[in-house]
């Protein structure tokens, strides 16, 4: 039997790590004990126990467990599962792995099932669902981050396995086995199984021959995949070129996908640089396209070029702040009547081109002010243009 399956925890109490969620005072443990489980989405690096946790939640609450994968997800399959549980005493628990791969259309199809609680939905992803799931899905569920398994917990599990399997392993080989697995229990047990098929006792040389380099998974105990991404973004925002490149290198070396990095940089180019340097968004979009077509290792070069450019650019978040203020105004119920002269087919509308490019007229029936320019970089030029156009 494969070690990863054989030694998969059978109960919530057997799970190693994730004390912040299922430890004595863990919030997820409290939710489970309430017997009112909501829809959940777990995210974290590979091998940290997302599937195992979901299985054990189902076992704890007595829910039938169905495991699906977003890469092959078909709504008809979901309907067939739900049909078999019509009028049943307990709801099924539907686990969807790699949930970040669900299309927007597929997510919209899930909404009515989630709304009616036809089943409990639990999704798992190596990417933060905040960026990959629609706001409608997120509003109907709770998101929880699972951390990489710490080395001391990995060692405890390893000791159990080698005792049960009568495996002998050199001390330095054991240390490398744990340290090189990057918090991925599945990877550690897989490497152990491969090595013991070759020799017993297991030596460091054999372990290193199978896995020459440590697995980073974009994270280690000091900083997760998400922390590294955050550190890169904040370093660029702070115009520290070397720090930005360092965290970019950590993400690349940790196996992060180039398109994920490029998408985050596109967001930064608009959010943190904006019209202080409009070319930043153009270059970011171009790099995203390039990365999608060429992949690593060559993709590291345009990504590095972009990071240096963004870190060196003047920064302004005035557009970001403006749209947030506008959205908040609308969400708070501000519903201003559109002036009659700018409604469709109005005969009273003044066509600016007939007046040399600009003419004074009202576009809001009530004065609002969202945008505040910061006179930084090209944004200053834009302000000069608008003042010249409107003769202010």
MONORCOR-V170553 format. One record per pair of residues at least 12 apart in sequence whose C-alpha atoms are under 8 Angstrom apart, sorted by the first residue. I is the first residue (numbers start at 1). J is the second residue. Records with the same first field share a line. If there is no record, write none. Layout:
I=J + J
This chain:
2=190 + 193
3=189 + 190 + 193
4=185 + 186 + 189 + 190
7=161
8=52
9=52
10=56
11=56 + 59 + 60
12=53 + 56 + 57 + 60
15=49 + 53
16=149 + 153
17=147 + 149 + 150 + 153
18=146 + 147 + 149
32=57 + 61
35=61
37=120
38=120 + 121 + 141 + 142
39=114 + 120 + 121 + 122 + 140 + 141 + 142
40=121 + 122 + 123 + 141 + 142 + 143 + 144
41=122 + 123 + 124 + 125 + 129 + 141 + 142 + 143 + 144
42=122 + 123 + 124 + 125 + 143 + 144 + 145 + 146
43=124 + 125 + 126 + 127 + 128 + 129 + 143 + 144 + 145 + 146
44=125 + 126 + 127 + 128 + 145 + 146 + 147 + 148
45=126 + 146 + 147 + 148 + 184 + 217 + 219 + 225
46=126 + 184 + 217
47=148 + 183 + 184 + 185 + 186 + 187
48=146 + 147 + 148 + 149 + 183 + 184 + 185
49=146
50=124 + 146
51=95 + 97 + 124
54=95 + 122
58=93
62=90
63=90 + 91 + 92 + 93
64=90 + 91 + 92 + 93
65=92 + 93 + 94 + 95
66=92 + 93 + 94 + 95
67=94 + 95 + 96 + 97
68=94 + 95 + 96 + 97
69=96 + 97 + 98 + 99
70=96 + 97 + 98 + 99 + 100 + 101 + 102
71=98 + 101 + 102
73=102
75=106 + 109
82=118 + 119
91=118 + 119 + 120
92=119 + 120
93=119 + 120 + 121 + 122
94=119 + 120 + 121 + 122
95=121 + 122 + 123 + 124
96=121 + 122 + 123 + 124
97=123 + 124 + 125
98=123 + 124 + 125 + 126
99=123 + 124 + 125
100=125 + 127 + 129 + 132 + 133
104=133 + 134
107=133 + 134 + 137
108=137
111=136 + 137
114=140
115=140
128=226
129=143
147=224
148=182 + 183 + 184 + 219 + 220 + 221 + 224
149=183 + 184 + 185
150=183 + 221
151=178 + 179 + 183
154=178 + 183 + 185
155=178
158=189
167=196 + 200 + 201 + 202
168=200 + 201 + 202
169=200 + 201 + 202 + 203
170=201 + 202 + 203 + 204
172=203 + 204
173=202 + 203 + 204 + 205 + 207
174=204
176=204 + 207
177=191 + 192 + 207
179=214
180=213 + 214 + 215 + 216
181=214 + 215 + 216
182=214 + 215 + 216 + 217 + 219 + 220 + 221
183=220 + 221
191=207 + 210 + 211
195=207 + 210
215=254
216=253 + 254 + 255
217=254 + 255 + 256
218=250 + 251 + 252 + 253 + 254 + 255 + 256
219=251 + 254
225=251
228=247 + 250 + 251
229=247 + 251 + 261
231=244 + 247
232=244 + 245 + 246 + 247 + 248
233=264 + 265 + 268
235=311
236=307 + 310 + 311
237=272 + 311 + 315
238=311
239=310 + 311 + 312 + 313
240=311
241=307 + 308 + 311 + 312
244=307 + 308 + 311
245=304 + 307 + 308
248=304
252=300
258=291 + 292 + 295 + 296 + 299 + 300
259=288 + 291 + 292
262=284 + 287 + 288 + 291 + 303
263=288
265=284 + 307
266=281 + 284 + 285 + 288
269=281 + 284 + 310
270=317 + 320
271=316 + 317 + 319 + 320
272=315 + 316 + 317 + 320
273=310 + 313 + 314 + 315 + 316 + 317
274=315 + 316 + 317 + 318 + 319 + 320
275=316 + 319 + 377 + 378 + 379
276=313 + 314 + 315 + 316 + 376 + 377 + 378 + 379 + 380
277=313 + 314 + 315 + 377 + 378 + 379
278=378
280=309 + 310 + 313
283=306
284=306
287=302 + 303 + 306
290=302
291=303
314=376 + 377
315=376 + 377
316=374 + 376
318=371 + 372 + 373 + 374
319=371
321=370 + 371
322=370 + 371 + 372
323=370
325=370
326=370
336=364 + 365 + 366
337=364 + 365
338=363 + 364 + 365
339=362 + 363 + 364 + 365
342=363
357=389
358=389 + 390
359=390
360=390
